[in-house]
Amino acid sequence: MQHVDGPSQAKEYADTALDLMEQHEIPTTPRNFDIWYTYASGRDEELNASIDLILSNNQPFTQDQNAALAAQFLSSGDPATAVHDTSRKIEESVSTVLGFMSEATDGAATYGESLESNLGAMANAENLDSLRRAVETLVADTKGMAAQNSLLRDRLADSSNEIQTLREHLESVQQEAMTDALTGIANRKSFDATLLHEAEHALEKGSHLSLLLGDIDHFKRFNDTYGHQVGDQVLKLVGMILKQSATGSAKPARYGGEEFAIVMPRADLSQAVTLAETVRTTVASKRIRKKSTGEDFGNITMSIGAAQFKPGEPIADLIQRADECLYHAKNAGRNQVATEHELQAVASD
C-alpha cells in the first residue's frame, strides 16, 4: 500500500531522515533515503525493529547493510511492479467491499424507517383500505430489502473470490521476485535479506549462524568448452543439489554467476563444514551428460568457504571472511572446504 503524506508531514520525515543519514554517514542515494524516510515515518514496524537493533549494538551502517535493508524492505524491478500492482488491486477490491457494506447499511436504515412508518400506519388505520395500503407497502419494501441482501451476498462472494485469487497471485509474484529463474533457489536479493534477518535473530537470541560460499571450479573453462547451454545445466544441477542437501533451516541461494551460498541459522562452524562436505562430495560424484546424445562431459567440482557469524560484526565482514575461505580452498587445490580456522592458522605462521 502506498502512503501519501501531506507537505508538512513529508518535510518533517525527510528532515529527520537526512539528519539520521548524516549522523550515521550514510550516502544520500535515492534507495538509502527511501529506507530512512520510511524509518522516520514509523510505518514499517519490521524495518524500524531491524534498524533499532543495529543502532542498539553500535554497528556502523555499511553500504552492504543499506543494500540488505533495501533488498528486504523495498521493491525494485519488474517483479516489484507486479507486487505493487497486485497490492493495489487488493486494496481496490477491499474498498469495493466496504462500498457494498456502506450501501447495505444505508439500505437497512431506509428499511428500518419504512418498517416503523408502515407499522405505525397499520396501527392507526381507520379502515380496511388504509390498512391494506400499509401492508402492501410493507411487503414491497420487505421484498426490496430481501433482493438487496441477495445482491449483496452475490457481490461479497464475487469479491471474496477475487481477493483470494489476488492474494495467491501476490504470493506468487513475491516468491518470483526472490527466486533465481535458472536454478529455482533464492536469488541474491533474497540472500541479502535472509542473511540480514538471520544475523539480527542470532544477535537477539545469542544463537549461532554460519555461512557457506561455494564456487564451481573452472566453470568459465567448462562454459567456453561445451557452451552456455551445458553451463546452464550445470548451474541447475548444483542448485538442485544445494536444495536437496540444505535441509532444515538452511537456506541455499545463487550468490551470482557460478557462486552459491547457504545461510545456516542456529548452526556452528562444525555443522557448516558437515553440510559443505556433503554438497562438495555430491557435486563431485555427478557425471555431466547431454541427454539427447549421451555425450559425457565429465565431472565438475566445487570449492567452498565456511565462516561463523561473530555477534555484533557487520554482515559484510562475515561475507568477506567466507569469501576469503573460499579462495583459500581454491588456492589450496580446489574441490575442498576451507574454514576461517585455516585462515587463522595460515596468518599465524
C-alpha positions as CSV (number, residue, x, y, z in Angstrom):
1,M,0.0,0.0,0.0
2,Q,1.3,3.4,-0.9
3,H,1.3,6.2,1.7
4,V,0.7,9.8,0.7
5,D,2.0,12.3,3.3
6,G,0.9,15.9,3.4
7,P,3.6,18.6,2.6
8,S,4.4,19.5,6.2
9,Q,4.4,15.8,7.3
10,A,6.6,14.8,4.4
11,K,9.1,17.6,5.1
12,E,9.3,16.5,8.8
13,Y,10.0,12.9,7.8
14,A,12.5,14.0,5.1
15,D,14.4,16.3,7.5
16,T,14.6,13.5,10.1
17,A,15.8,11.0,7.5
18,L,18.5,13.3,6.2
19,D,19.7,14.1,9.8
20,L,19.9,10.4,10.6
21,M,21.8,9.6,7.4
22,E,24.3,12.4,8.1
23,Q,24.7,11.2,11.7
24,H,25.4,7.6,10.5
25,E,27.5,8.7,7.5
26,I,25.1,7.1,5.0
27,P,25.3,8.1,1.3
28,T,22.2,10.0,0.3
29,T,21.2,7.8,-2.6
30,P,17.5,7.5,-3.5
31,R,17.2,4.0,-2.1
32,N,19.0,4.8,1.1
33,F,16.8,7.9,1.5
34,D,13.7,5.7,0.9
35,I,14.8,3.4,3.8
36,W,15.4,6.2,6.2
37,Y,12.3,8.2,5.2
38,T,10.3,5.0,5.9
39,Y,12.1,4.6,9.2
40,A,11.4,8.3,10.2
41,S,7.7,7.8,9.3
42,G,7.5,4.7,11.6
43,R,5.1,3.0,9.2
44,D,7.1,-0.2,8.8
45,E,7.5,-1.9,12.2
46,E,9.8,-4.6,10.9
47,L,12.1,-2.1,9.2
48,N,12.3,0.0,12.4
49,A,13.0,-3.0,14.5
50,S,15.8,-4.1,12.2
51,I,17.4,-0.6,12.3
52,D,16.9,-0.2,16.0
53,L,18.6,-3.5,16.6
54,I,21.7,-2.3,14.6
55,L,21.7,1.0,16.4
56,S,21.4,-0.6,19.8
57,N,24.5,-2.7,19.1
58,N,26.5,0.3,17.9
59,Q,27.1,-1.2,14.5
60,P,28.2,1.1,11.6
61,F,25.8,1.3,8.7
62,T,27.9,0.0,5.8
63,Q,26.8,0.1,2.2
64,D,26.2,-3.7,2.3
65,Q,23.8,-3.2,5.3
66,N,22.0,-0.5,3.5
67,A,21.7,-2.7,0.4
68,A,20.4,-5.6,2.5
69,L,17.8,-3.4,4.2
70,A,16.7,-2.2,0.8
71,A,16.5,-5.8,-0.5
72,Q,14.4,-6.9,2.4
73,F,12.1,-3.9,2.8
74,L,12.0,-2.1,-0.6
75,S,11.0,-3.3,-4.0
76,S,12.6,-2.7,-7.4
77,G,12.4,-4.0,-10.9
78,D,9.6,-5.7,-12.8
79,P,8.7,-8.3,-10.1
80,A,8.2,-5.4,-7.7
81,T,5.9,-3.7,-10.1
82,A,3.8,-6.8,-10.2
83,V,3.8,-6.9,-6.4
84,H,2.7,-3.2,-6.3
85,D,0.0,-3.7,-8.9
86,T,-1.4,-6.7,-7.2
87,S,-1.4,-5.0,-3.8
88,R,-3.2,-2.0,-5.4
89,K,-5.8,-4.3,-6.9
90,I,-6.4,-6.0,-3.5
91,E,-6.8,-2.5,-1.9
92,E,-9.3,-1.6,-4.6
93,S,-11.2,-4.8,-4.0
94,V,-11.4,-4.2,-0.3
95,S,-12.6,-0.7,-1.0
96,T,-15.3,-2.1,-3.2
97,V,-16.4,-4.4,-0.4
98,L,-16.5,-1.5,2.0
99,G,-18.7,0.3,-0.5
100,F,-21.1,-2.6,-0.7
101,M,-21.3,-2.7,3.1
102,S,-22.0,1.1,3.1
103,E,-24.8,0.6,0.6
104,A,-26.2,-2.2,2.8
105,T,-26.1,-0.1,5.9
106,D,-27.9,2.8,4.1
107,G,-30.5,0.3,2.8
108,A,-31.0,-1.2,6.2
109,A,-31.5,2.3,7.7
110,T,-34.1,3.1,5.0
111,Y,-35.9,-0.2,5.5
112,G,-36.0,0.5,9.2
113,E,-37.6,3.8,8.7
114,S,-40.1,2.3,6.3
115,L,-40.9,-0.5,8.7
116,E,-41.5,2.0,11.5
117,S,-43.7,4.2,9.3
118,N,-45.8,1.3,7.9
119,L,-46.3,-0.4,11.3
120,G,-47.5,3.0,12.6
121,A,-49.8,3.3,9.6
122,M,-51.2,-0.2,10.2
123,A,-51.8,0.6,13.9
124,N,-53.6,3.8,13.1
125,A,-55.5,2.6,10.1
126,E,-59.1,3.9,10.1
127,N,-60.4,1.5,7.5
128,L,-59.6,-1.7,5.6
129,D,-58.3,0.2,2.5
130,S,-55.7,2.2,4.5
131,L,-54.6,-1.0,6.3
132,R,-54.3,-2.8,3.0
133,R,-52.1,0.0,1.6
134,A,-49.8,-0.1,4.6
135,V,-49.5,-3.8,4.4
136,E,-48.8,-3.7,0.6
137,T,-46.1,-1.0,1.1
138,L,-44.5,-3.0,3.9
139,V,-44.5,-6.2,1.7
140,A,-43.0,-4.3,-1.2
141,D,-40.3,-2.8,1.0
142,T,-39.5,-6.2,2.5
143,K,-39.1,-7.8,-0.9
144,G,-36.9,-4.9,-2.0
145,M,-34.7,-5.4,1.1
146,A,-34.5,-9.2,0.5
147,A,-33.4,-8.6,-3.1
148,Q,-30.8,-6.1,-1.9
149,N,-29.5,-8.6,0.6
150,S,-29.3,-11.3,-2.1
151,L,-27.4,-8.9,-4.4
152,L,-25.1,-8.1,-1.5
153,R,-24.4,-11.7,-0.8
154,D,-23.5,-12.3,-4.5
155,R,-21.3,-9.3,-4.6
156,L,-19.5,-10.2,-1.5
157,A,-19.0,-13.8,-2.7
158,D,-17.5,-12.5,-6.0
159,S,-15.3,-10.0,-4.2
160,S,-14.1,-12.7,-1.7
161,N,-13.1,-15.0,-4.6
162,E,-11.4,-12.1,-6.4
163,I,-9.4,-11.1,-3.3
164,Q,-8.4,-14.7,-2.7
165,T,-7.2,-15.0,-6.3
166,L,-5.2,-11.8,-6.0
167,R,-3.7,-12.9,-2.7
168,E,-2.5,-16.1,-4.3
169,H,-1.1,-14.1,-7.2
170,L,0.6,-11.7,-4.8
171,E,2.3,-14.6,-3.0
172,S,3.4,-16.0,-6.4
173,V,5.0,-12.8,-7.7
174,Q,6.6,-12.1,-4.3
175,Q,8.2,-15.6,-4.5
176,E,9.2,-15.0,-8.1
177,A,10.9,-11.7,-7.1
178,M,13.1,-13.6,-4.6
179,T,13.9,-16.6,-6.8
180,D,16.7,-17.2,-9.3
181,A,15.0,-18.0,-12.6
182,L,17.6,-20.5,-13.8
183,T,18.2,-22.6,-10.7
184,G,15.0,-22.3,-8.8
185,I,16.6,-21.4,-5.5
186,A,16.8,-18.0,-3.8
187,N,18.4,-15.1,-5.7
188,R,21.0,-12.6,-4.4
189,K,18.3,-10.2,-3.3
190,S,16.7,-12.9,-1.2
191,F,20.1,-14.0,0.1
192,D,20.9,-10.4,1.3
193,A,17.6,-10.1,3.1
194,T,17.8,-13.6,4.6
195,L,21.3,-13.1,5.9
196,L,20.5,-9.7,7.5
197,H,17.4,-11.2,9.1
198,E,19.2,-14.2,10.5
199,A,22.1,-12.1,11.8
200,E,19.6,-9.9,13.6
201,H,18.0,-13.0,15.1
202,A,21.3,-14.5,16.1
203,L,22.3,-11.3,17.7
204,E,19.0,-11.0,19.6
205,K,18.8,-14.6,20.7
206,G,22.5,-15.3,21.2
207,S,22.3,-18.2,18.7
208,H,24.8,-19.5,16.1
209,L,24.8,-18.5,12.5
210,S,27.1,-19.8,9.8
211,L,27.6,-19.0,6.1
212,L,28.9,-21.1,3.2
213,L,30.1,-19.6,0.0
214,G,30.8,-22.0,-2.9
215,D,32.1,-21.7,-6.4
216,I,32.1,-24.2,-9.3
217,D,35.8,-24.9,-10.1
218,H,36.9,-23.9,-13.6
219,F,33.4,-23.1,-14.6
220,K,34.4,-20.5,-17.3
221,R,36.6,-23.1,-19.0
222,F,33.8,-25.6,-18.9
223,N,31.4,-23.0,-20.3
224,D,33.8,-22.0,-23.1
225,T,34.5,-25.6,-24.0
226,Y,31.0,-27.0,-24.0
227,G,28.8,-23.9,-24.5
228,H,26.4,-21.9,-22.3
229,Q,23.5,-24.3,-22.6
230,V,25.6,-27.1,-21.0
231,G,26.8,-24.5,-18.5
232,D,23.3,-23.6,-17.6
233,Q,22.5,-27.3,-17.0
234,V,25.5,-27.4,-14.6
235,L,24.2,-24.4,-12.7
236,K,20.7,-26.1,-12.5
237,L,22.3,-29.3,-11.2
238,V,24.3,-27.5,-8.5
239,G,21.1,-25.6,-7.5
240,M,19.2,-28.9,-7.2
241,I,22.0,-30.4,-5.1
242,L,22.0,-27.5,-2.7
243,K,18.2,-27.6,-2.4
244,Q,18.3,-31.3,-1.6
245,S,21.3,-31.1,0.8
246,A,20.3,-27.9,2.7
247,T,17.6,-29.4,4.9
248,G,16.0,-28.0,8.0
249,S,16.6,-24.2,8.4
250,A,19.5,-24.0,6.0
251,K,18.7,-21.6,3.1
252,P,20.5,-22.0,-0.2
253,A,20.9,-19.2,-2.7
254,R,22.6,-18.4,-6.0
255,Y,25.0,-15.7,-5.0
256,G,26.0,-14.7,-8.5
257,G,27.3,-16.3,-11.7
258,E,28.7,-19.7,-10.7
259,E,28.8,-18.8,-7.0
260,F,26.4,-20.2,-4.5
261,A,25.7,-19.6,-0.8
262,I,23.9,-21.4,2.1
263,V,22.8,-19.4,5.1
264,M,22.7,-21.7,8.2
265,P,20.7,-20.3,11.2
266,R,21.5,-21.9,14.5
267,A,24.5,-23.8,13.1
268,D,28.1,-23.6,14.3
269,L,31.1,-23.9,12.1
270,S,31.4,-27.7,12.5
271,Q,27.8,-28.2,11.4
272,A,28.5,-25.9,8.5
273,V,31.6,-27.9,7.4
274,T,29.5,-31.1,7.6
275,L,26.9,-29.7,5.1
276,A,29.7,-28.2,2.9
277,E,31.3,-31.6,2.6
278,T,28.0,-33.2,1.8
279,V,27.5,-30.7,-1.0
280,R,31.1,-30.9,-2.3
281,T,31.1,-34.7,-2.5
282,T,27.7,-34.9,-4.0
283,V,28.7,-32.4,-6.8
284,A,31.9,-34.2,-7.5
285,S,30.1,-37.6,-7.8
286,K,27.9,-36.4,-10.7
287,R,28.7,-37.0,-14.3
288,I,27.6,-34.3,-16.7
289,R,26.0,-35.9,-19.8
290,K,23.9,-34.5,-22.7
291,K,20.5,-36.1,-22.5
292,S,19.8,-36.1,-26.2
293,T,23.1,-37.8,-27.3
294,G,24.5,-39.3,-24.1
295,E,27.7,-37.3,-24.6
296,D,29.8,-37.3,-21.5
297,F,31.3,-34.0,-20.3
298,G,33.0,-35.4,-17.2
299,N,32.7,-34.2,-13.6
300,I,32.6,-30.9,-12.0
301,T,33.8,-29.9,-8.5
302,M,33.2,-27.1,-6.1
303,S,35.3,-25.2,-3.6
304,I,33.6,-24.0,-0.5
305,G,34.4,-21.5,2.2
306,A,32.8,-21.7,5.7
307,A,32.6,-18.9,8.3
308,Q,30.7,-18.3,11.5
309,F,29.0,-15.1,12.5
310,K,30.6,-13.1,15.3
311,P,27.9,-11.3,17.4
312,G,27.9,-7.6,16.6
313,E,30.1,-7.7,13.4
314,P,28.9,-6.1,10.2
315,I,27.3,-8.6,7.7
316,A,30.0,-7.5,5.2
317,D,32.7,-8.9,7.5
318,L,31.0,-12.3,7.6
319,I,30.7,-12.4,3.8
320,Q,34.2,-11.3,3.3
321,R,35.6,-14.0,5.7
322,A,33.6,-16.7,4.0
323,D,34.8,-15.4,0.6
324,E,38.4,-15.5,1.8
325,C,37.9,-19.1,3.0
326,L,36.5,-19.9,-0.5
327,Y,39.6,-18.5,-2.2
328,H,41.9,-20.3,0.2
329,A,40.2,-23.5,-0.8
330,K,40.7,-22.7,-4.5
331,N,44.4,-21.7,-3.9
332,A,44.9,-24.9,-2.0
333,G,43.9,-27.1,-5.0
334,R,40.1,-26.7,-5.4
335,N,37.4,-29.4,-4.7
336,Q,37.7,-28.8,-0.9
337,V,36.2,-27.0,2.0
338,A,38.2,-24.3,3.9
339,T,37.2,-22.6,7.2
340,E,38.2,-19.4,9.0
341,H,40.2,-21.6,11.4
342,E,42.6,-22.5,8.5
343,L,42.9,-18.8,7.6
344,Q,43.8,-18.0,11.2
345,A,46.4,-20.8,11.1
346,V,47.9,-19.5,7.9
347,A,48.0,-16.0,9.3
348,S,49.8,-17.1,12.4
349,D,52.6,-19.0,10.5
